[in-house]
Amino acid sequence: MEKNDLFLRAKRVIPGGVNSPVRAYSAVGGTPIFIRDAHGSILTDSQNNRYIDYVCSWGPMILGHSHPEIVSAVCEAAGSGTSFGAPTEREITMAERIVEAFSSIEMVRMVSSGTEATMTAIRLARGFTGRDKIVKFSGCYHGHADSLLVKAGSGVATLGIPGSPGIPKSLAELTLTLPYNDAETVKSVFAANPGQIACVIVEPVAANMGVVLPEKGFLETLREETKNAGSLLIFDEVITGFRLCYGGYQTISGIRPDLTCLGKIIGGGLPVGALGGKREIMQHLAPAGPVYQAGTLSGNPLAMSAGIKTLDLLRTKDYAQIEQKTARLCAALGGIFRKKGMPVKINRAGSLFTVFFTGEDVIDYESAQKSDAALFARFFHGMLSAGINLAPSQFEANFVSFAHSDSDIDKTIEAAKKTIQAL
Ligand SMILES: *Cc1c(COP(=O)(O)O)cnc(C)c1O
């Protein structure tokens, strides 16, 4: 069916025609493609066009779409009942896999989305410390819970301004938003708020303002300041968990947070989230402790089956494979843009990358905002017409999966050459 007809029909009954805003192409214009099916690295839309997919459901599909072993694990689980509202052995297996992969995690609570994981982590940190204020960084996305949907101030430490109507000012004021990669501001905010900060939450590699890597010393400072102040350090590894290695960015950096949020990959494409950390903190969650949290579909058997199968397959994979493919793609893209005399900065962490249309290094939200989003939009649509599905915003990460072949990368480079020539 024609995508314009589908979008019109969708907009009549769904706000903006989509169930998550970025899908609507607001940042790049035009009409979103409607997906009919997906296999491996390839999406097919409602008009039978095929695309090499670099969105990968925003991260979960690290093994490619419709992986046969994951599909059969889900089908098998479905045949035995899709939800019980009672404990199952699969939930223990899932928690054991996560505990085994993360040295900072001793206990795990499964939830149904990354948003629930971060929301619960904040509540737990507040309940555990008896403090109300939290610190986050501008450009980091931690789902859409009220305390976390607070926008950047003016690049210095400011009291929070609600990032969305509907968030009470009194709640937003408790969220202190600081510039990413700015260790000095973190130190001064801790000095100015003694005994008041419950936690710092951070994407250890930022991937929701485009990919931005932590500078040397930044995460170390967060660890030190939180420890000295009796605050908790929360790593939001919803994207980075099992994306850069079998484990999290904490496995690579050696910096151990008090709490970790997971999602995306650990659900193998089904709705999931998880929160884990030290036993003494996790034991504060109900029913072991007083901090309440619950979920009708938490630990859902289909999600657990998809997740466990995904982790078991990932365990046997060599992450250098996807890293090298991504590095080759990024190097080729950089070369093509340079040849054309167009300034771009390509940030990459393992199999995550963003091409920023700016000549300046991108190290935080402010520098990311210097990108030419209009030029990006033209690049995006050129690539889409050439059969390459990139993330439809300048400020998002692109994802390479184990299903991407060398020939997919070659085709993507060829498409980029033609697209950039025409820009
Ligand atoms: C996607 C994402 C979330 C939210 O997860 P949902 O499952 O979409 O609620 C939280 N944190 C980060 C870093 C994410 O990328």
The ligand as an SDF file (V2000), in Angstrom:
LIG
                    3D

 15 15  0  0  0  0  0  0  0  0999 V2000
   15.9060    3.8490   24.2830 C   0  0  0  0  0  0  0  0  0  0  0  0
   16.5030    4.3870   25.5110 C   0  0  0  0  0  0  0  0  0  0  0  0
   15.7920    4.4780   26.7160 C   0  0  0  0  0  0  0  0  0  0  0  0
   14.3110    4.1970   26.7930 C   0  0  0  0  0  0  0  0  0  0  0  0
   14.0000    2.8900   26.4930 O   0  0  0  0  0  0  0  0  0  0  0  0
   12.4770    2.5560   26.0040 P   0  0  0  0  0  0  0  0  0  0  0  0
   12.4500    1.0750   25.9340 O   0  0  0  0  0  0  0  0  0  0  0  0
   12.3260    3.2540   24.6960 O   0  0  0  0  0  0  0  0  0  0  0  0
   11.5800    3.1110   27.0410 O   0  0  0  0  0  0  0  0  0  0  0  0
   16.4590    4.8640   27.8610 C   0  0  0  0  0  0  0  0  0  0  0  0
   17.7590    5.1640   27.8180 N   0  0  0  0  0  0  0  0  0  0  0  0
   18.4860    5.0990   26.6930 C   0  0  0  0  0  0  0  0  0  0  0  0
   19.9370    5.4120   26.7290 C   0  0  0  0  0  0  0  0  0  0  0  0
   17.8740    4.7350   25.5020 C   0  0  0  0  0  0  0  0  0  0  0  0
   18.5790    4.7340   24.3710 O   0  0  0  0  0  0  0  0  0  0  0  0
  1  2  1  0
  2  3  1  0
  2 14  2  0
  3  4  1  0
  3 10  2  0
  4  5  1  0
  5  6  1  0
  6  7  2  0
  6  8  1  0
  6  9  1  0
 10 11  1  0
 11 12  2  0
 12 13  1  0
 12 14  1  0
 14 15  1  0
M  END
$$$$
